[in-house]
Amino acid sequence: MTGRIIAFVDGSFYSASVCAHAGWAATRLGAGVDVLHVVGRRRATRGLGLGARSALQAELAALDAQRARLEDSRGFAILEDAEELLRAAGVTDISADLVHGDLLAELSSREAGAGLLLIGKRGEAADYATGHLGSNLERIARTATRPLLVASQAFRPVDKVLVALDGSPVGLKIADHIARSPLFAGLSVTLAHVGAGSTEIRRRLSDAQSILRAGGIEADLRVLPGEPQVTLAHLVRDEAFDMLVMGVFGHSRIRSLLIGSTTAAMIHACRVPVLLLR
């Protein structure tokens, strides 16, 4: 995992957690942090049509301009607070940008130089959106090509990591990524597969374990019965894991309106950060 960390902040109470997770990751990776606040394209007030008076049109235009200035002022305040939190976490290489336009277009223009993307589980409507994930998270997860860390509501130091593997060959790629990344150095890692443990699946899980061992990580291995989103969520809670790592297995798996049933369910169910890898 190389390159800069891109952290998206929107002023919700998840933003402080995004900054705390970015500070933790930046320290371990030795990476700089780019903090972005994206203001969507503004829609000017529509003309009033028949009977409109020029004075009223001018007043509406002035209100639009005032609203734009207030949005920008709020955005700059959000970025200033984010910079302060990152400096308090020990990060010195920080850039902060307020961007007007589409979030995905901005991500596309910057992603090539990124090693890690960071976003909160939910956004500005988090107080009311207890039943679903944030729309920006879903949009980024569907299109991003870099590792995506979904910050939980509150940050806590990461010591124990649970890695969910489905027994496919992609699991070897995930294991290789973890073995090479300083993000996981010195952490306790457990590999878990939920479902039938066929001979072929157990062989692949053992191979993933060997890859981690070659990278200096001694990982436990679990094969558990049940449904992934239920079993893994209980495992995270009952054994106090601090982070869940999952694979997003190709774009064909996340072309639905949501990220994908299992991935979305896990992000929603677990109260720990979730790292999505491709």
Secondary structure as the mmCIF struct_conf table of DSSP 4:
data_model
#
loop_
_struct_conf.conf_type_id
_struct_conf.id
_struct_conf.beg_label_comp_id
_struct_conf.beg_label_asym_id
_struct_conf.beg_label_seq_id
_struct_conf.end_label_comp_id
_struct_conf.end_label_asym_id
_struct_conf.end_label_seq_id
BEND BEND1 GLY A 3 GLY A 3
STRN STRN1 ARG A 4 PHE A 8
BEND BEND2 GLY A 11 SER A 12
TURN_TY1_P TURN_TY1_P1 PHE A 13 PHE A 13
HELX_RH_AL_P HELX_RH_AL_P1 TYR A 14 LEU A 29
TURN_TY1_P TURN_TY1_P2 GLY A 30 GLY A 30
STRN STRN2 VAL A 33 VAL A 39
HELX_LH_PP_P HELX_LH_PP_P1 GLY A 40 ARG A 42
HELX_LH_PP_P HELX_LH_PP_P2 ALA A 44 GLY A 47
TURN_TY1_P TURN_TY1_P3 LEU A 50 GLY A 51
HELX_RH_AL_P HELX_RH_AL_P2 SER A 54 ALA A 88
TURN_TY1_P TURN_TY1_P4 ALA A 89 GLY A 90
STRN STRN3 ILE A 94 HIS A 100
BEND BEND3 GLY A 101 GLY A 101
HELX_RH_AL_P HELX_RH_AL_P3 LEU A 103 ARG A 110
HELX_RH_3T_P HELX_RH_3T_P1 GLU A 111 GLY A 113
STRN STRN4 ALA A 114 GLY A 120
BEND BEND4 LYS A 121 ARG A 122
TURN_TY1_P TURN_TY1_P5 GLU A 124 TYR A 128
TURN_TY1_P TURN_TY1_P6 THR A 130 GLY A 131
BEND BEND5 HIS A 132 HIS A 132
HELX_RH_AL_P HELX_RH_AL_P4 SER A 135 THR A 143
BEND BEND6 ARG A 146 ARG A 146
STRN STRN5 LEU A 148 ALA A 151
BEND BEND7 GLN A 153 ALA A 154
STRN STRN6 LYS A 160 ALA A 164
BEND BEND8 GLY A 167 SER A 168
TURN_TY1_P TURN_TY1_P7 PRO A 169 PRO A 169
HELX_RH_AL_P HELX_RH_AL_P5 VAL A 170 ARG A 180
HELX_RH_3T_P HELX_RH_3T_P2 PRO A 182 PHE A 184
TURN_TY1_P TURN_TY1_P8 ALA A 185 GLY A 186
STRN STRN7 SER A 188 VAL A 194
BEND BEND9 GLY A 195 GLY A 195
HELX_RH_AL_P HELX_RH_AL_P6 THR A 199 ALA A 214
TURN_TY1_P TURN_TY1_P9 GLY A 215 GLY A 216
STRN STRN8 ASP A 220 LEU A 224
BEND BEND10 GLY A 226 GLY A 226
HELX_RH_AL_P HELX_RH_AL_P7 PRO A 228 ASP A 238
TURN_TY1_P TURN_TY1_P10 GLU A 239 ALA A 240
BEND BEND11 ASP A 242 ASP A 242
STRN STRN9 MET A 243 GLY A 247
HELX_RH_3T_P HELX_RH_3T_P3 HIS A 251 ILE A 254
BEND BEND12 SER A 256 ILE A 259
HELX_RH_AL_P HELX_RH_AL_P8 SER A 261 ALA A 269
BEND BEND13 ARG A 271 VAL A 272
STRN STRN10 VAL A 274 LEU A 277
#
